[in-house]
Amino acid sequence: MKNKDHLLILCLSLVSLTISFGQQNFTHSYYPSLSKQVRIINEFGFSLSDDYSNLNNLEDPKIDQWLKAQDSLAEEYFSKNDLLQDYQEKFEEYQNRENGTISMIKVNEEGNYFYIKYDHISGTDKLYFKKNLSADEVELFDPGNYDDITEVTYLEPSFDGDKIAIGYQSDENFSSRVRIFDVKNKKFYSEVITNINPSFGGIEWLPDSSGFIYLYFPVVDQNKPDYKKNSYSVLHTLGNIPAKKMKVFGNSNTVNIPADFYPKVKIGSSQDKYIIGYSATSNDYYDAYFAKVSDIVSGNANWIPFFNVEQKVYTTEGEVRGEEFIFRQGNNTGNQISRIQFHSPNFNNPEVLAEGTKENPITQFNVTKDHIYYSKSKLGVEVSLWKIDKEKNITKLKTPFVPGYVTFFGGSVKTNHIGIELDGWISNYTRFIIAEDKILQKEGLKTETFYPEFENLIAEQIMVEGHDGVEVPLSLIYDPNLLNSQNEVFIYVYGAYGESLSPFFYPIILDWAAQGGILAFPHVRGGGEKGKEWHIQGQKTLKHNSWRDLISCTEALIDKGFTKRGLISLYTYSAGGITAGMAVNERPDLFSSYIAEVPRLNPLGLESSATASSTSYLEYGTVKDSLGFAGLVKMDSYFNLNSENKYPPTLILPASQDDRIPLWDSGKYIAKLQSISGEETPILMDIDYRYGHEGQGNDETVMLYSKIFSFARSNMRQYH
């Protein structure tokens, strides 16, 4: 997972350490040295000391050397961890049990299936095609036959099924490459699309499949000040060279889109006569415009305002069906499915088709020719499925088990074909087709994988009283036969962007519970488990509710006899770094270790970055006003590190190619924490030099979680 070319000599010259896991001790003579470069920040009555401002300059050879030495220190630590190999072998076995199964399944509106399947003979992931679910399987594409294509990361078939966009390998750290494959002739079109990142805006095929629109990033170099800024959507006609792309949607005289927003479009079906353009951000609600497909293709785009942020239409979750526009809309309870007439829209007073509640909000929906399907999620973990027919009658669909998560696939306003994926904490991912009689039938494309190791596990949700009396849901997974007050706990927390920490079946994580531990998932404010209000109560100046909810849940685990102090490891990812990092700052005594993957730890510094190109300020607040600045100071884990605290062992896992959270964010936190921590506490930064914010392969994932769980278990009991 790491780049080890920077040499053992460098590591040995800077780092001297001994590790004894039998006695759970970590001693070191010193961490890699780095001189402080203090910058005093005086804003809105605050005076802050940015002790390691020099780390913002990642191009400085001394900073680069220091970062590599930190990575070498972490690698040396894990090379002496006897638990690492045990976890690695076990996790590889879990992964191998899934080998040969199918992934990245895409179903277009014609019912054509495209998917990736591992071929044991060639040792590669190949692309396959089925005309329909019962048709014979046809091999389309083997990346092993191409020097420039390695791992396929993105698929998007055309509406007619004759073409498929294939994304692969990173280019310029942020941008992917996309090529178009001719399904009938089994060969690529000549053009190669660059300056695209499907995570921000993928391929939107034209209704006639003659070309597509995609979000184009003029600057993809992280070292340039306009990195990721001023993007715009372009039209590419098949057979043309990419240089002939035509700008169709972006900031202009008639459309106002800020430089940091993403002007992307949506085309829902081959029957669409209109394209909807969105001013996309990290917020739940966007401004939107529409234009005729024919005008776009002819080069005479006329974008007309459609709806705005205040009308609370969720992201790009709207579908055009004839003269109707059907969408999910936020409200003060639990969201609603609404409908307006496309040419006489009244988003402030739409026709309401279905409503959720605060504790059971509507979370997803999909539209077919005659029906609307939607899901509700009770406290983020108990999903129910519903169907609205032509007469607006609502019926509940029966599921084979109570799912914790659901996604729809294959739905189109052209047909009534639709499928769903169901998942749960202890229920493996399964795909179903929804029949006309509302019966769920197993799709059968993927071979089911069984895990008898997890048969004794149970999942439950308890309610914990928060610091202000508000009840916080806490999900637990454990083996009741092994439950006692000495159970080792692994907490996974997020709590941001209104995203619920929904149940997922993942053997690598479930193994902790199968071995007698407890998995705990606090559904803190900032997520969406209790609707939009739950999100609002954990963002910006109210962000403190997120980490105090986490503290309350951790204390409850001890008070209710599930565990004891010193037996609780805390893990988080990305934006969850604020929630977890501040909980550790305020209550370091609660946690035996703290592990954070690509975390946000210095949010106050984000907007001041020379390459800042993010709408995160919509979630956290901005440094440009006094309230926002104060809120950011309060939630900043780096600035709130306290030399009087005794911090737990800490493992930070940033990525050098991360386009969202720069490497200096973790570096500054680690430098300061190392400078104030005791000599027997491992404070490590293990840097991923290959991947970005997400998207690791299976081998890298096995090693990553082997490190995470070996670190968590190695540091249990040491500090209680």
C-alpha positions in Angstrom: 0.0 0.0 0.0 2.9 2.3 0.6 5.8 3.7 -1.4 8.8 2.2 0.2 11.4 3.4 -2.3 12.5 6.1 0.1 14.9 4.0 1.7 15.5 2.1 4.8 18.6 4.2 5.3 16.5 7.3 5.7 14.3 5.6 8.2 17.2 4.2 10.2 19.0 7.5 10.2 16.0 9.4 11.6 14.2 6.8 13.7 15.3 4.4 16.4 12.6 2.3 18.0 12.0 -0.9 19.8 8.6 -2.7 20.0 7.6 -5.4 22.4 4.0 -6.5 21.8 4.2 -9.1 24.6 4.3 -6.3 27.1 2.4 -3.8 24.9 5.2 -1.2 25.2 6.3 1.2 22.6 9.5 3.2 23.2 11.4 5.5 20.9 14.4 7.8 21.1 12.7 10.4 18.9 10.3 10.9 16.1 11.4 12.3 12.8 12.5 15.8 13.6 10.8 18.9 12.1 11.4 22.5 13.1 8.4 24.6 13.9 7.4 27.5 11.7 4.9 29.4 13.8 2.3 31.5 12.1 0.0 33.6 14.4 -3.6 33.9 13.2 -5.4 36.9 14.5 -9.0 37.0 13.3 -12.4 37.9 14.9 -10.8 38.2 18.4 -9.0 34.9 18.2 -5.2 34.6 18.4 -4.1 31.1 17.3 -0.7 29.6 16.9 -0.3 27.5 13.8 2.9 25.8 15.0 3.6 23.8 11.8 2.6 26.1 9.1 5.6 25.0 7.1 3.9 21.7 6.4 1.5 23.5 4.1 4.4 23.6 1.6 4.4 20.0 0.4 6.8 20.9 -2.4 9.6 21.7 0.1 12.1 18.8 0.0 12.5 18.9 3.8 8.8 18.5 4.3 8.7 15.6 1.7 11.6 13.9 3.5 9.9 14.3 6.9 6.6 12.8 5.5 8.5 9.8 4.1 10.3 9.3 7.4 7.0 9.3 9.2 5.7 6.6 6.7 8.9 4.6 7.2 8.4 4.8 11.0 4.9 3.4 10.6 6.0 0.6 8.3 8.7 -0.3 10.8 6.2 -0.4 13.6 3.9 -2.8 11.7 6.8 -5.0 10.5 7.2 -5.9 14.2 3.5 -6.5 14.9 2.9 -10.2 15.2 -0.9 -9.7 14.9 -0.6 -8.0 11.5 0.1 -11.3 9.6 -2.6 -13.1 11.4 -5.1 -10.5 10.3 -3.8 -10.4 6.8 -4.1 -14.2 6.4 -7.7 -14.2 7.8 -8.8 -11.2 5.7 -7.3 -12.6 2.5 -9.3 -15.8 3.1 -12.5 -13.7 3.4 -11.6 -11.9 0.2 -10.8 -15.1 -1.6 -14.1 -16.5 -0.7 -15.6 -13.8 -2.8 -13.2 -14.3 -5.7 -15.0 -15.3 -8.9 -18.1 -13.4 -7.9 -19.4 -10.5 -10.0 -19.0 -6.8 -9.3 -19.7 -3.4 -10.8 -23.0 -4.6 -12.2 -24.7 -2.1 -14.5 -28.2 -2.6 -16.0 -29.5 -0.2 -18.7 -33.1 0.5 -19.6 -33.1 -2.3 -22.2 -32.4 -4.8 -19.5 -28.8 -5.4 -20.7 -26.3 -6.5 -18.1 -22.7 -5.4 -17.9 -20.4 -6.5 -15.1 -16.9 -7.3 -14.1 -15.9 -10.9 -13.1 -12.6 -12.2 -12.0 -11.1 -14.9 -14.3 -8.9 -17.4 -12.4 -7.1 -18.6 -15.5 -5.9 -15.2 -16.7 -5.8 -13.6 -13.3 -7.6 -10.5 -14.5 -11.0 -8.8 -14.0 -12.9 -9.1 -17.3 -15.9 -7.2 -18.6 -18.9 -9.4 -19.5 -22.3 -8.7 -21.2 -25.7 -10.4 -21.1 -28.5 -9.3 -23.4 -30.9 -10.0 -20.6 -30.8 -11.9 -17.3 -31.5 -15.3 -18.9 -29.2 -14.8 -21.9 -25.8 -16.4 -22.4 -22.8 -14.6 -21.0 -20.4 -12.9 -23.5 -16.9 -11.8 -22.7 -16.4 -8.3 -24.0 -13.1 -7.0 -22.8 -9.9 -8.2 -21.0 -7.7 -5.5 -19.5 -4.8 -7.9 -19.6 -4.6 -7.4 -23.4 -4.0 -3.7 -23.0 -0.8 -2.1 -21.7 -2.5 1.2 -20.7 -5.6 -0.2 -19.0 -5.2 -1.9 -15.6 -8.0 -1.8 -13.1 -11.4 -0.8 -14.4 -12.9 1.7 -12.0 -16.1 2.9 -13.8 -18.8 1.6 -16.1 -21.7 3.4 -17.8 -23.6 1.7 -20.7 -25.5 3.6 -23.3 -29.3 3.5 -23.3 -29.3 1.2 -26.4 -26.6 -1.1 -25.0 -24.4 -0.8 -28.0 -21.7 1.2 -26.2 -20.2 1.3 -22.7 -18.0 3.9 -21.2 -15.1 2.3 -19.3 -13.1 4.3 -16.8 -9.6 3.2 -15.6 -6.4 4.3 -13.8 -5.8 7.8 -12.4 -4.4 10.4 -14.5 -2.7 13.5 -13.0 -3.7 12.2 -9.6 -7.3 13.4 -9.8 -8.5 12.8 -13.4 -9.5 9.4 -14.7 -9.3 8.2 -18.3 -12.5 7.0 -20.0 -12.8 5.1 -23.3 -15.9 4.0 -25.2 -16.2 0.3 -26.1 -18.2 -0.8 -29.1 -20.2 -3.8 -27.8 -21.2 -5.2 -31.2 -17.8 -5.0 -32.7 -15.8 -5.6 -29.5 -13.4 -2.8 -30.0 -12.7 0.7 -28.6 -13.6 3.9 -30.3 -10.4 5.9 -30.9 -11.0 8.8 -28.5 -9.7 8.9 -24.9 -11.5 11.2 -22.5 -9.4 12.9 -19.8 -9.9 15.6 -17.2 -12.9 13.7 -15.9 -13.6 12.4 -12.4 -16.7 10.1 -12.3 -17.0 10.7 -8.5 -17.9 14.3 -9.3 -19.8 13.8 -12.6 -19.7 10.8 -14.8 -20.9 10.0 -18.4 -24.5 11.1 -19.2 -25.4 9.5 -22.5 -27.6 11.4 -25.0 -31.1 9.9 -25.4 -30.1 8.5 -28.8 -26.7 7.2 -27.5 -24.8 9.2 -30.2 -22.6 10.9 -27.6 -22.5 12.0 -24.1 -22.1 14.9 -21.7 -19.5 14.9 -18.9 -18.1 17.3 -16.3 -14.7 18.7 -17.6 -12.0 19.9 -15.2 -9.7 22.4 -17.0 -7.1 22.1 -14.1 -6.3 18.7 -12.5 -2.9 19.5 -11.2 -3.0 19.8 -7.4 -0.2 22.3 -7.4 -2.1 24.8 -9.5 -4.2 27.5 -7.8 -7.2 26.8 -10.1 -7.2 23.1 -9.2 -10.7 21.6 -9.7 -12.2 25.1 -10.1 -14.2 26.5 -13.0 -15.4 23.1 -14.3 -18.1 22.9 -16.9 -20.1 20.2 -18.7 -19.1 19.4 -22.3 -20.8 17.5 -25.1 -18.7 14.8 -26.9 -20.0 13.2 -30.0 -18.8 9.7 -30.7 -16.1 9.5 -33.3 -14.9 13.1 -32.7 -11.5 13.8 -31.2 -11.9 15.0 -27.5 -10.6 18.5 -28.5 -13.8 19.0 -30.4 -15.8 18.9 -27.2 -18.4 21.6 -26.9 -19.1 23.5 -23.7 -22.9 23.1 -22.9 -23.3 24.0 -19.2 -21.3 26.2 -16.8 -20.9 29.7 -15.5 -22.0 32.1 -18.2 -24.1 35.2 -18.8 -27.3 33.3 -18.2 -26.2 30.7 -15.6 -24.5 31.8 -12.4 -22.3 29.0 -11.0 -19.5 29.8 -8.5 -16.0 28.6 -9.4 -16.0 25.9 -6.6 -19.4 24.5 -7.6 -19.8 21.7 -10.1 -22.1 22.3 -13.1 -23.1 18.8 -14.0 -26.1 17.5 -15.9 -28.6 14.6 -15.8 -30.3 12.7 -18.6 -32.6 10.0 -17.1 -33.8 8.0 -20.1 -33.8 7.6 -23.9 -37.2 9.3 -23.8 -36.0 12.5 -22.3 -36.5 15.7 -24.3 -34.9 17.9 -21.7 -31.6 17.9 -19.9 -31.4 19.2 -16.3 -28.3 21.1 -15.3 -27.3 21.3 -11.6 -25.1 23.7 -9.7 -23.8 20.8 -7.5 -22.1 21.2 -4.1 -21.6 19.2 -0.9 -25.0 20.4 0.2 -28.2 18.4 0.0 -30.0 20.9 -2.2 -29.0 22.5 -5.6 -30.0 25.2 -7.9 -31.1 23.7 -11.3 -31.8 24.7 -14.9 -33.2 22.9 -17.9 -32.7 23.0 -21.6 -34.0 21.0 -24.7 -31.8 18.1 -25.8 -32.1 19.3 -29.4 -30.8 22.8 -28.5 -27.9 21.3 -26.7 -26.9 19.1 -29.6 -27.3 21.9 -32.1 -25.1 24.2 -30.0 -27.8 26.6 -29.1 -28.3 25.8 -25.4 -30.9 27.9 -23.7 -30.9 27.2 -20.0 -34.0 28.1 -18.1 -34.1 28.3 -14.3 -36.0 25.3 -12.9 -35.7 25.3 -9.0 -33.4 26.7 -6.4 -31.8 25.6 -3.1 -34.6 27.1 -1.0 -37.1 24.7 -2.6 -35.3 21.8 -1.1 -35.1 19.4 -4.0 -32.6 16.7 -3.1 -29.4 16.8 -5.2 -30.0 15.2 -8.7 -32.8 12.9 -7.4 -35.5 14.0 -9.9 -36.9 12.1 -12.8 -38.9 13.4 -15.9 -41.8 11.2 -16.8 -43.7 12.5 -19.7 -44.9 16.0 -18.6 -44.2 15.2 -14.9 -41.2 15.9 -12.7 -41.0 13.5 -9.7 -38.5 14.3 -7.0 -37.6 13.8 -3.3 -38.0 17.0 -1.3 -36.9 18.0 2.2 -39.5 19.1 4.7 -39.7 19.7 8.5 -40.6 16.1 9.2 -39.0 13.3 7.2 -38.9 14.2 3.5 -41.5 13.6 0.9 -42.0 12.3 -2.7 -43.4 15.2 -4.7 -44.6 15.8 -8.2 -45.1 18.9 -10.4 -46.0 19.5 -14.0 -42.7 20.1 -15.9 -43.9 23.2 -17.8 -45.8 24.8 -15.0 -43.6 24.0 -11.9 -44.7 25.0 -8.5 -42.0 23.6 -6.2 -43.3 25.6 -3.2 -46.7 23.8 -3.4 -46.2 20.5 -5.2 -48.4 17.5 -5.2 -47.2 15.3 -2.3 -47.3 11.6 -3.1 -45.7 10.2 0.1 -44.2 11.4 3.4 -41.8 10.2 5.9 -41.3 11.1 9.6 -38.3 12.4 11.6 -37.4 9.0 12.9 -38.4 7.2 9.7 -37.5 9.5 6.8 -37.8 8.8 3.1 -34.2 8.1 1.9 -34.4 6.9 -1.7 -36.8 6.6 -4.6 -36.9 5.3 -8.2 -39.3 5.9 -11.0 -40.5 3.3 -13.6 -43.1 3.6 -16.4 -46.1 3.1 -14.2 -44.8 3.1 -10.6 -42.7 4.9 -8.0 -40.7 2.9 -5.5 -39.2 4.4 -2.4 -37.6 3.4 0.9 -37.8 4.7 4.5 -35.0 4.2 7.0 -36.0 4.0 10.7 -33.2 5.6 12.7 -30.8 4.8 9.9 -30.8 1.0 10.3 -34.3 -0.5 9.5 -35.4 -0.1 5.9 -38.9 -0.6 4.6 -39.9 -0.6 0.9 -42.9 1.0 -0.6 -44.7 1.3 -4.0 -47.0 4.0 -5.4 -49.1 3.0 -8.4 -50.9 5.0 -11.1 -53.8 5.7 -8.8 -51.4 7.0 -6.1 -52.2 4.0 -3.9 -49.3 3.2 -1.5 -48.4 -0.4 -0.6 -45.6 -1.9 1.4 -43.4 -4.5 -0.2 -42.4 -7.6 1.8 -38.7 -8.3 2.1 -37.0 -11.6 2.9 -35.3 -10.0 5.9 -35.3 -6.6 7.5 -32.7 -4.7 5.5 -30.5 -2.0 6.9 -29.7 -0.5 3.5 -31.3 -0.6 0.0 -30.4 0.7 -3.4 -32.4 0.5 -6.6 -31.0 -0.5 -10.0 -32.3 -0.8 -13.6 -35.2 1.5 -13.1 -36.3 3.6 -16.1 -39.4 5.5 -17.1 -39.4 3.5 -20.3 -40.2 0.2 -18.7 -41.4 -1.3 -15.4 -38.2 -3.4 -14.9 -36.5 -2.6 -11.6 -34.3 -4.3 -9.1 -33.1 -3.7 -5.5 -30.0 -4.5 -3.5 -30.5 -5.3 0.1 -27.9 -5.3 2.8 -27.7 -5.4 6.6 -25.3 -5.6 9.5 -25.4 -9.4 9.6 -27.3 -10.1 6.4 -25.1 -10.4 3.3 -25.6 -8.2 0.2 -28.3 -9.7 -2.1 -29.9 -8.6 -5.3 -33.6 -9.0 -6.2 -35.9 -8.2 -9.1 -39.3 -6.7 -8.1 -42.0 -8.6 -10.0 -45.3 -7.0 -11.1 -47.0 -8.8 -8.2 -44.7 -7.0 -5.8 -42.9 -10.2 -5.0 -39.1 -10.0 -4.6 -37.3 -12.6 -6.7 -33.6 -13.3 -6.3 -31.7 -12.0 -9.4 -29.3 -15.0 -9.2 -26.5 -13.3 -11.2 -24.1 -13.3 -8.2 -23.1 -16.5 -6.5 -24.1 -16.3 -2.8 -21.2 -16.5 -0.4 -21.7 -18.0 3.1 -20.0 -17.0 6.3 -20.8 -19.5 9.1 -18.4 -17.6 11.4 -21.1 -15.0 11.8 -24.1 -17.1 12.5 -24.2 -16.3 16.2 -23.9 -12.6 15.8 -26.8 -10.3 16.6 -27.4 -6.7 15.8 -29.3 -4.3 18.1 -29.9 -0.6 18.4 -30.1 1.1 21.8 -30.9 4.7 22.6 -28.4 6.8 24.5 -29.2 10.0 26.3 -26.9 12.7 24.8 -25.3 15.6 26.7 -28.3 17.8 26.1 -31.0 15.1 26.7 -31.5 14.2 23.1 -31.6 10.5 22.4 -28.8 9.2 20.2 -29.1 5.8 18.4 -26.3 3.4 18.9 -26.0 0.2 16.9 -24.2 -2.8 18.4 -23.0 -6.1 16.8 -21.8 -8.9 19.1 -22.0 -12.6 19.9 -24.4 -12.8 22.9 -22.7 -16.1 24.0 -19.4 -14.2 24.5 -20.8 -11.0 26.0 -19.3 -9.8 29.3 -17.9 -6.6 30.8 -14.5 -7.3 29.4 -15.4 -7.1 25.7 -13.1 -5.2 23.5 -15.0 -2.5 21.5 -14.3 -1.1 18.1 -16.2 2.1 17.4 -16.8 3.3 13.9 -18.2 6.9 13.7 -18.9 9.4 10.9 -21.6 12.1 11.4 -21.4 14.5 8.5 -23.0 15.7 5.3 -26.4 14.2 6.4 -25.1 10.7 5.5 -26.5 8.0 7.7 -24.2 5.3 9.0 -26.3 2.7 7.4 -25.8 -1.1 7.9 -23.4 -2.9 5.7 -22.2 -6.5 5.6 -18.4 -6.7 5.6 -16.7 -9.8 6.8 -13.4 -8.0 7.5 -15.1 -5.8 10.1 -17.6 -8.5 11.4 -14.6 -10.6 12.3 -14.0 -8.4 15.3 -17.4 -9.4 16.7 -17.0 -13.0 15.8 -13.8 -13.1 17.9 -15.7 -11.9 21.0 -15.5 -8.1 20.5 -18.3 -5.6 20.1 -18.7 -3.4 17.0 -20.4 -0.1 17.9 -21.8 2.5 15.5 -22.9 5.7 17.1 -25.4 7.5 14.8 -24.4 11.0 15.9 -25.8 14.3 14.9 -24.5 15.5 11.5 -25.7 12.3 9.9 -29.2 11.7 8.5 -30.6 9.0 10.8 -33.4 11.3 12.0 -33.9 13.3 8.9 -32.6 16.7 7.8 -32.9 18.2 11.2 -30.4 15.6 12.6 -28.0 16.8 10.0 -28.4 20.4 10.8 -27.9 19.8 14.5 -24.4 18.5 13.8 -23.0 21.0 11.3 -21.4 24.4 11.4 -21.7 26.1 14.8 -23.6 23.1 16.1 -20.9 20.6 15.2 -20.0 20.1 18.8 -23.2 17.9 19.1 -21.5 15.3 16.9 -18.5 14.6 19.1 -20.5 15.0 22.3 -23.0 12.4 21.0 -20.0 10.2 20.4 -18.7 10.8 24.0 -22.2 10.0 25.4 -22.3 6.7 23.4 -18.9 5.7 24.6 -19.7 6.4 28.2 -22.9 4.4 27.8 -21.0 1.4 26.7 -19.1 1.5 30.0 -22.1 2.4 32.2 -24.3 -0.3 30.7 -21.6 -3.0 31.4 -20.6 -3.8 27.8 -17.0 -3.0 28.4 -14.5 -1.1 30.5 -12.1 1.8 30.1 -9.0 0.9 28.1 -10.9 -1.5 25.9 -12.4 0.9 23.4 -10.7 1.7 20.1 -12.1 4.5 18.0 -12.0 4.5 14.1 -13.2 7.0 11.6 -13.0 8.1 8.0 -12.8 11.4 6.1 -15.1 14.0 7.5 -15.6 11.9 10.6 -12.1 13.1 11.6 -13.7 16.1 13.1 -16.2 14.1 15.2 -13.6 11.6 16.4 -10.7 13.9 16.7 -12.6 16.3 18.9 -14.0 13.5 21.1 -10.4 12.4 21.7 -9.3 15.9 22.5 -12.1 16.4 25.0 -12.1 12.8 26.5 -8.8 11.1 25.7 -9.2 8.9 28.7 -12.1 7.0 27.0 -10.2 5.5 24.2 -7.5 2.9 24.1 -6.5 4.0 20.6 -7.6 6.4 17.9 -7.4 5.4 14.2 -8.4 7.8 11.3 -8.3 7.1 7.6 -8.0 10.1 5.2 -9.3 12.3 8.1 -10.2 16.0 8.2 -8.3 17.3 11.3 -7.5 20.9 10.4 -10.8 22.3 8.9 -9.8 25.9 9.8 -7.0 25.7 7.3 -8.9 24.4 4.3 -10.1 27.7 2.8 -6.7 29.3 3.2 -5.1 26.6 1.2 -3.6 27.8 -2.1 -5.4 24.9 -3.9 -8.6 25.0 -1.9 -11.4 23.9 -4.3 -14.1 22.6 -2.1 -17.6 23.4 -0.9 -16.9 21.9 2.5 -17.6 25.4 4.0 -21.3 24.7 3.4 -21.0 21.8 5.9 -18.5 23.3 8.4 -18.8 27.0 8.0 -16.5 29.6 6.5 -13.6 31.6 7.9 -15.0 34.7 6.2 -17.5 35.6 9.0 -17.1 35.7 12.8 -19.6 32.9 13.6 -18.2 30.6 11.0 -14.7 31.2 12.1 -15.5 30.6 15.7 -17.3 27.3 14.8 -14.2 26.2 12.8 -11.9 27.0 15.7 -14.1 24.9 18.1 -14.1 21.9 15.8 -10.4 21.9 14.7 -8.6 18.9 16.2 -5.2 20.3 15.4 -5.6 23.6 17.1 -7.4 22.0 20.1 -4.6 19.5 20.9 -3.8 20.1 24.6 -0.3 19.5 26.0 -1.9 18.7 29.4 -3.7 15.7 28.0 -2.5 12.1 27.8 -3.5 11.0 24.4 -4.1 7.4 23.4 -2.0 5.6 20.7 -2.9 7.2 17.4 -2.7 5.9 13.8 -3.5 8.4 11.0 -3.8 7.0 7.5 -3.8 9.9 4.9 -3.3 9.6 1.2 -0.8 11.7 -0.8 -3.1 11.8 -3.9 -6.1 12.9 -1.9 -8.0 15.5 -3.9 -10.3 16.5 -1.0 -8.1 16.6 2.2 -4.5 17.6 1.6 -1.6 15.7 3.1 -0.6 18.6 5.3 -3.9 18.3 7.2 -2.8 15.1 8.8 0.8 16.0 8.9 0.3 19.1 11.1 -1.9 17.1 13.5 0.7 14.3 13.8 3.6 16.7 14.2 1.9 18.6 17.0 0.6 15.4 18.7 4.1 13.8 18.6 5.6 16.9 20.2 3.3 16.7 23.2 2.9 12.9 23.7 4.7 10.7 26.1 7.5 8.5 25.0 5.6 5.2 25.4 2.7 6.2 23.2 2.8 5.3 19.5 1.8 8.3 17.4 2.0 7.2 13.7 1.2 8.4 10.3 1.1 5.7 7.6 0.8 7.4 4.2 -0.8 5.9 1.1 1.4 7.0 -1.8 -0.6 5.3 -4.5 -4.3 6.0 -4.1 -6.4 9.1 -3.3 -9.4 9.7 -1.0 -11.0 6.4 -2.0 -10.8 3.5 -4.5 -8.2 1.0 -3.2 -8.0 -2.5 -4.7 -8.6 -5.7 -2.8 -5.0 -6.4 -1.8 -4.5 -2.9 -0.5 -7.8 -3.1 1.4 -6.7 -6.3 3.2 -3.4 -4.7 4.3 -5.2 -1.5 5.3 -7.6 -3.3 7.6 -4.9 -5.6 8.9 -3.1 -2.5 10.1 -6.2 -0.9 11.5 -7.3 -4.0 13.6 -3.8 -5.0 14.6 -3.2 -1.5 15.9 -6.5 -1.5 17.7 -6.0 -4.8 19.4 -2.3 -4.3 20.2 -3.1 -1.2 22.2 -6.0 -2.7 24.3 -5.7 -2.7 28.1 -2.5 -0.8 28.0 -3.9 2.5 29.2 -6.8 1.5 31.5 
